[in-house]
Amino acid sequence: MGPHAAFIWLSYAAVTVTVIGLILWLLADGWKQRAELAALERQGVKRRSSH
């Protein structure tokens, strides 16, 4: 890889950590949205798309 191997590996590691972080954030947000939607439906609030 040459003299820049450390930079290349650190860059790959940074991208990997960032992508994994984004995936985890999206999963957590999806779970939160589902929980909030379920709470609203329990209160009797219905979705506008379900006429």
Secondary structure, DSSP 8 states (H G I E B T S, - for coil): -GGGHHHHHHHHHHHHHHHHHHHHHHHHHHHHHHHHHHHHHHTT---TT--
